[in-house]
Amino acid sequence: MNRTDRLYAIVEDLRAVAPRLRTARELAGRYEVSARTIERDISALQQAGVPIYADVGRRGGYALEKTMSLPPLNFTPAEAVAIAVALERSQGAPFDRAGRSALGKILAVMPERKASAARDLAARVRVMEAADVPRAQEIPAVIGQAIEAGRVLRMTYRDRAGECTEREVEPSALLVGVHGWYLVAWCRLRHDSRCFRLDRVGDVAITDIQVSTRAAQEIDVPDCTMRTVSL
């Protein structure tokens, strides 16, 4: 985990357990760094304006200000387990890490009786996977960030013939289908709208270039109905 990801994870960790404390040693063990590194990370977050306070003493630690934490949530054990099952079925998907962060927050603020019941129910749910199917590769979060920010992505891409090219693309949407996740984007190399399989994307980086007003064309997949995700 790089430092930027670790800083974000520390804030989410403290948010999930607030108003309880986390010690530097606990955080160091969780992120496999030294306690001194955690202390520097906390200091950097405080200087950036994150409301983290330290409680000194033998039982001391770090906590996030109460206003930054969630109030108790009235989720049922079945609702929490439903989210956990959905996450198990979407490992490696673009929102996998965000989903697990959300589930951690939910469990942290559920009443302990319901959270315990959710854990007991989850222990009786099994997810079956074929032994010869490799674990899904985690999709870089930068792809979703580029769509949100309207920025061009620079990436390497391996096509179905195995040829690898370097491209700049203007991302417009993510598409999930029976064969996995795709990026819908305008390809500046091919001067056309393309649907890129995310498991074929290699090195990828977000640029400072804004996407053009040209929208990527809708992708038409035979024998499939396409719909948006609703909240």
Order of alpha helices (4+ residues) and beta strands (2+ residues): alpha-alpha-alpha-beta-beta-alpha-alpha-alpha-alpha-beta-beta-beta-beta-beta
